[in-house]
Amino acid sequence: MIFKGLGISLTGMLVQRIRMDVASSNLSNANSTDENGNPYRRKIPVFEAVLDNSGDVPVYRVKIKKIVEDPSPFRMKFDPSNPLADKNGYVRLPNVDPVKEMVDMISAVRSYEANLTAFNTYKNSILNALEILRA
């Protein structure tokens, strides 16, 4: 029971790490197409709160429920010389906005840092309580 606060912060850090991984994957595929010429579709992590009833006090933890594809439309670029262009000369490009991905990455890093600060604060309070009990 005493370590549940650490576990809550730990799950927060784990999901933010996955969020950073997804954003970096989106950034690295911002100009990618598959072998059939279909553009990469941006991925989005979906979070879920999970109630942990084990123990005396029920606690909510966070986890990644699933990673879904963004249904927003692809970017269109006029380039009739491109072999992937349609009959009107437009090429479909991935629906990844690098600025949006960088903002999401910065937000994930800040959330990770906040969970790390909460983890360290809780850990230090446990250590201080043990010091008081030892005296």
C-alpha positions in Angstrom: 0.0 0.0 0.0 2.8 2.4 0.8 4.3 2.1 -2.6 1.1 2.7 -4.7 2.1 6.3 -5.2 5.3 5.2 -6.8 3.4 2.8 -9.1 1.0 5.5 -10.2 3.9 7.8 -11.2 5.6 4.9 -12.9 2.6 4.0 -15.1 2.4 7.7 -16.0 6.1 7.7 -17.1 5.6 4.5 -19.1 2.7 5.8 -21.1 4.5 9.1 -21.8 7.5 7.1 -23.1 5.2 5.3 -25.5 3.6 8.6 -26.5 7.1 9.9 -27.3 7.9 6.8 -29.3 4.7 7.2 -31.4 5.4 10.9 -32.1 9.0 10.1 -33.1 7.7 7.3 -35.4 5.2 9.8 -37.0 8.0 12.3 -37.5 10.3 9.7 -39.1 7.6 8.7 -41.5 6.4 12.2 -42.4 7.4 11.6 -46.1 7.0 7.8 -46.3 4.9 5.6 -48.5 4.5 1.8 -48.5 5.5 -0.5 -51.3 2.1 0.1 -53.0 2.5 3.9 -53.0 0.1 4.5 -50.1 1.1 7.3 -47.8 1.9 6.6 -44.1 -1.0 7.3 -41.8 -0.3 9.1 -38.5 -0.7 7.0 -35.4 -2.3 8.2 -32.1 -2.0 6.5 -28.7 -5.3 6.2 -26.8 -5.1 6.3 -23.0 -7.2 4.5 -20.5 -7.7 4.8 -16.7 -7.6 1.4 -15.0 -8.9 0.9 -11.5 -6.6 -1.2 -9.4 -8.6 -2.8 -6.5 -5.8 -4.9 -5.1 -5.1 -3.7 -1.6 -6.9 -1.5 0.9 -7.2 1.6 -1.2 -8.4 1.5 -4.8 -6.2 3.5 -7.2 -6.5 4.5 -10.8 -3.5 3.9 -13.1 -3.1 4.9 -16.7 -2.2 2.7 -19.6 -2.2 2.7 -23.4 -5.5 1.1 -24.5 -4.5 1.0 -28.2 -2.7 2.9 -30.9 -5.0 3.9 -33.7 -4.5 5.5 -37.1 -5.5 9.1 -37.5 -8.5 9.3 -39.9 -7.7 12.8 -41.1 -7.3 13.3 -44.8 -3.9 13.0 -46.5 -2.1 16.1 -47.6 -2.3 16.7 -51.4 0.5 18.1 -53.4 0.4 19.1 -57.1 3.3 17.3 -58.8 2.2 15.8 -62.2 5.8 14.5 -62.8 5.7 12.2 -59.8 4.9 8.6 -60.7 2.5 8.4 -57.8 0.4 11.3 -59.1 -3.3 10.7 -59.8 -4.9 11.6 -63.1 -5.2 15.3 -62.0 -1.5 15.5 -61.1 -1.9 15.3 -57.3 0.2 13.1 -55.0 -1.2 12.0 -51.6 1.3 12.6 -48.8 1.2 11.4 -45.2 -1.2 13.2 -42.8 1.7 14.0 -40.5 2.3 17.6 -39.4 5.9 17.9 -38.1 5.0 20.9 -36.0 2.1 19.1 -34.4 4.3 16.1 -33.7 7.0 18.3 -32.1 4.4 19.9 -29.8 3.0 16.5 -28.9 6.6 15.3 -28.2 7.3 18.4 -25.9 4.0 17.8 -24.1 4.9 14.1 -23.5 8.4 15.1 -22.2 6.9 17.6 -19.8 4.3 15.1 -18.6 7.1 12.5 -18.1 9.1 15.0 -16.1 6.1 15.9 -13.9 5.6 12.1 -13.2 9.3 11.8 -12.4 9.1 14.7 -10.0 6.1 13.2 -8.3 7.9 9.9 -8.1 11.0 11.4 -6.5 8.9 13.5 -4.1 6.9 10.5 -2.9 10.1 8.4 -2.6 11.8 11.1 -0.5 8.8 11.4 1.8 9.0 7.6 2.3 12.7 7.9 3.1 12.1 10.8 5.5 9.4 8.8 7.3 11.7 5.9 7.7 14.4 8.2 9.1 11.9 9.5 11.6 10.9 6.0 12.6 14.5 4.9 13.0 15.3 7.8 15.4 
